[in-house]
Amino acid sequence: MKTPLALAFVVLVACGGSNETSEAGPVGKVTDLRSRITKPEVAARAPADDKAPRQELPVDVHGVKAKVVWRTFEDAGAKYILSAGWEVVTPVKGITLEPLGAMNPVNAGTEAAPVQEEILRVRWHDNTSSSKKFGDLSVKIDASGKASVN
């Protein structure tokens, strides 16, 4: 027989949301975009992430202060994105972030001076209620350091 206290705990867990929170720092793994460099000789010249220029865009993701961070590389006038990821700056209790990767690579420059552009997505989960609330945010980034929230 369950005690009233144990029964109350079961009801609280079943009805209330979890307080799972994305802590400050990187969210998931950084997305490596080096495979999008189609010329092997150019890819071989690309620096390690910690040696490549770092670009950042602060964003608000359902109240969470976050930023998109991407590393870039320039070779003979062509500009590439080496990697991209999300970081939490200021967490919000009960909100988690889930990176969804990069998609839709395009040339935002010219044929003579290409500039790689990607859309980076993140999904937020609101774990504070019993209902499942979530949404997505997309950010367009490019290898020249430009970015915008879509």
Residue pairs with C-beta under 8 A, 6 or more apart in sequence:
2 10
14 130
15 130
16 129
16 130
17 94
17 126
17 127
17 128
17 129
17 130
18 94
18 127
19 93
19 94
19 127
19 128
20 94
20 96
20 125
20 127
21 91
21 92
21 93
21 94
21 95
21 96
21 127
22 64
22 88
22 91
22 95
22 96
22 97
23 88
23 91
24 87
24 88
24 89
24 90
24 91
25 87
25 88
26 85
26 86
26 87
27 66
27 85
27 86
27 87
27 88
27 97
27 98
27 99
27 122
28 85
28 86
28 98
28 99
29 85
29 99
30 49
30 83
30 84
30 85
31 83
31 84
31 85
31 99
31 101
31 102
31 120
32 82
32 83
33 80
33 81
33 82
33 83
33 84
33 102
33 105
33 116
33 118
34 43
34 46
34 82
34 83
36 80
36 81
36 105
36 116
37 43
37 46
37 80
42 75
42 76
42 78
42 80
45 75
46 52
46 73
46 75
46 80
46 82
47 73
47 82
49 71
49 82
49 83
52 71
52 72
52 73
52 82
53 71
53 72
53 73
53 145
54 69
54 70
54 71
55 69
55 70
55 71
55 72
55 141
55 145
55 147
56 67
56 68
56 69
57 67
57 68
57 139
57 141
57 147
57 149
58 65
58 66
58 67
58 89
59 66
59 67
59 68
59 137
59 139
59 149
60 66
61 95
61 97
61 122
61 124
61 137
62 92
62 95
62 124
62 126
62 135
62 137
63 92
63 95
64 88
64 90
64 91
64 92
64 95
64 97
64 124
65 88
65 89
65 90
66 86
66 87
66 88
66 89
66 97
66 122
67 86
67 87
67 89
68 84
68 85
68 86
68 120
68 139
68 141
68 147
69 84
69 85
69 86
69 87
70 81
70 82
70 83
70 84
70 85
70 120
70 141
71 81
71 82
71 83
71 84
72 79
72 80
72 81
72 82
72 143
72 144
72 145
73 79
73 80
73 81
73 82
73 143
74 80
74 143
77 112
77 113
78 109
78 113
78 114
78 115
79 109
79 113
79 114
79 115
79 116
79 142
79 143
79 144
80 116
80 143
81 102
81 116
81 118
81 141
81 142
81 143
84 102
84 118
84 120
84 141
85 99
86 97
86 99
86 120
86 122
88 97
93 128
94 126
94 127
94 128
95 124
95 125
95 126
95 127
95 128
96 124
96 125
96 127
97 122
97 123
97 124
97 125
98 122
98 123
98 124
98 125
99 120
99 121
99 122
100 121
100 122
100 123
100 136
101 120
101 121
102 118
102 119
102 120
102 121
103 118
103 119
103 121
104 118
104 119
105 116
105 117
105 118
106 116
106 117
107 114
107 115
107 116
107 117
108 115
108 116
108 117
108 142
108 144
108 146
109 115
109 144
115 142
115 143
115 144
116 142
116 143
117 140
117 141
117 142
117 143
118 140
118 141
118 142
119 138
119 139
119 140
119 141
119 150
120 138
120 139
120 140
120 141
121 136
121 137
121 138
121 139
122 136
122 137
122 139
123 134
123 135
123 136
123 137
124 134
124 135
124 136
124 137
125 132
125 133
125 134
126 133
126 134
137 149
138 149
138 150
139 147
139 148
139 149
139 150
140 147
140 148
140 149
140 150
141 147
